[in-house]
Amino acid sequence: MTGKLPIISFDHVDKFYGDFHALKDITLTVREGERMVVCGPSGSGKSTLIRCINGLEFHDSGVLTVDGIEVHENSRQISRLRQEVGMVFQQFNLFPHLTVLENLTIGPIKVRGVPRAEAEATARKYLERVHIPEQADKYPRALSGGQQQRVAIARSLCMESRIMLFDEPTSALDPEMIGEVLDVMVELAGTGMTMVVVTHEMGFARKVADTMVFMDAGEIVETAPPETFFTAPKSKRCRAFLDQILEH
Amino acid sequence: MKTIRKLHWLDWLVLALLAGFFGYIWWKIDGSLNYNWRWHLIPDFILRYHTGREEWFANLLLQGLITTIRISIYASILALVLGTVLGIARCSANLTVRMLARTYLEVLRNIPPVVVIFIFFFFLSQQLIEALNIESWARGIARSDNPGIWEFFFGDMRRFPSLVSGVIVLALFESAFVGEIIRAGIQSIEKGQREGARSIGMSRYQEMRYIVLPQALTRVLPPLANQFITLIKDSAIISLISVQELTFKTVELVASTRMIFEAWITTAAFYFVICFGLSMLFRRLERRRRT
């Protein structure tokens, strides 16, 4: 990964919710094409971390630069930034009043100004990529959780984003559907997309991650390549966490 | 709990007692009032045959009914537009906008409708109509050769200014309530929807226009339909500012013919049929939408 340019960089970033210190002095770099998996116990700040990247939350101090744009609350470029950074949510957040195809095309048409025909062609291409081209004209509620999440991934891909953020994409899914979503994410990783993934799916992490990040209580406790991360974690907290989730 | 659809003998007893009670009142009135019922005259005041021109024409009551329907439709559209703006303003991130919307709402909600309507009428709509020179414009159309299409939509063009003030006054008043309904709808949309919209780069306006508002409006369709029916009933108030709708025409009719009971009962029946009919229609549409 060395040699590639940094595309996301946190420089001493802090974030508070009232008195609660959600992110503590975060310094972290993601390079172009890097696949980073963030894990840690709940409430450790991993969701907050990636939600800062596309400005769904704003940090209070420090500097956060994404794709050359400095992220802060009054940035006029925040919309441009969000077009470059796709996001997949735990609860899918598909638009229930639009069909699958419309969910995929509304962004390109309204935000990017792509002509409808072209947007639809792109949408169908990405539906093919996530293996559900036959669902294009259905409404999201008619789809299973796994299919909905794959539509959500396709929706982000349709914006032709350069970075993809995943916020616990499989946590709300029934066990038998987790596999199909992870498969799509593994395929996506193969295309060289920059990915930041918050997940507890350690099998996925082992398979695709370039870098593992472990967070606890708002701090980054450990950053390491997966080989060393899983076999020889340095900190006690990280070891305890891994023991807990790898047991099952 | 199971809904019982058959009447028990006790129910019959209660119904019989009620019928007896009303029958007694009726008998008392009939005996002491010495009222001369002239129901046979009422149809003529709805629809009348003009022997000279050999054609049917709408008389007082039907004219009033048509005006009421026109005003209700236009006022509803205007109230929906104003209410949507108000509802969005109530959810605005900007404190000033939020405060202005709240003030408008609280002022309207805490003053009796009649007072609101007089104030709006004398201070706002009359000045507005004068300022915009609507009166002479409408008179021009009334005198022109082809007022047909205008009259279809707005009735007698010489009465256009009063129609306009009626619509404005009613819409301003109802928009406060529509605004609250819309606000509730907007706030009922899950946070995830906004985040989903933002994550694909939508601006606040686009997020509202394409994602939040369409969902909010479908969700509040039933209370909006109810508000529309309320508006029809409230429209009776604007007879006070001489808009010639159903209630106003009934007052006229009663003044000239002394058919107090017949006229008011007929008018009540008109309002009831329209409002009840609409409420059944909306209920049916709602049921179909659910399935």
Interface residues (C-beta under 8 A of the other chain):
Chain A: N54 G55 L56 S79 R80 R82 Q83 V85 G86 M87 F89 Q91 N93 L94 F95 P96 H97 I106 G107 K110 V111 R112 R155 S156 M159
Chain B: G192 Q193 E195 G196 A197 R198 S199 I200 G201 M202 S203 Q206 Y210 I211 P214 Q215 T218
